[in-house]
Amino acid sequence: MAALLELQAHNLVRAEDLAQRLEVSVRTIYRDLAALSETGVPLVALPGKGYRLMEGYFLPPLSFTATEAALLVVGGEFVSGRVEPELRGAAEQALRKLSGVLPADRRAAVARWRNEMLFPTRDGAVDPRLAAVRTAIQDRRVVRLVYHAFRRAEPEQRDVEPISLVYFAATWQLAAYCRVRQGPRMFRLERIEHMEVLHETFALAERHAVPPPSDAWKSTAAEARVRFELDVLRWVRERQPYMFVREETPQTSRQPIFVYAVRD
């Protein structure tokens, strides 16, 4: 089983490497691989290169603990409620397969977790643009958007090179290289008024690297210092906007000061 897991985790494995990882002799590896082949595991031997599993072969998920299986089921249901019907069907089928191979006690644990951890979707609706955007990402196709940016009076046309879909703040967003702004940007799907997947394709390059979130801009921005009434402090602290910098507590007052960085 250990050798089979190693083969499944790597595209190509030499017998010598398997022997070293499993702390057995190379002769033992040859014998065990022969035994696996006799039981029906489709092994491919490449002379001078190593062994691999035939494409499409998967181990059944029999070795999950109750907690691991429950987390996979709960996570799968979270995803299935936020994707288009095609992926939802695949997710539900995968969950049925997982549940079907679990022992009775682990199925009971999964059922308990499903009742104790809930991830309801917002009104159950899935953005209709999700499938088209996902296909454009897979095919590396340029997408022409009519996009209504935040606080802009009118929508703008943007040609973008889509990189990935990001589920953030309870909404789907498209990470893409914007040819108009000449840099990576995030586009909320719900703000896309119209989209057209063009025939033009692109290759991933350095320009598509999305920089990690950074607060460096706050160090040079102007600051706004704000006091709130004491009875709303709890709610102010619960959800701060992205421009929040710090909270200060003056020695002479019970009223803290909240400092925010402002761009203009």
Buried (B, 14 or more C-beta within 10 A) or exposed (E): EEBBEBBEEBEEBBBEBBBEBBEBEBEBBBEBBEEBBEEEBEBBEEEEEBBBBEEEBEEEBEEBEBEEBBBBBBBBBBBBBBBBEEBBEBBEEBBEEBBEEBEEEBBEBBEEBEEEEEEEEEEEEBBEBBBBBBEBBEEBBBBBBBBBBEEEEEBEEBBBBBBEBEEEEEBBBBBBBBBEEEEBBEBBBEBBEEBEBEEEEBEEEEEBEBEEEEEEEBEEBEEEEEEBEEEEBEEBEEEEEEBBBEEEEEEEEEEBBBBBBEEE
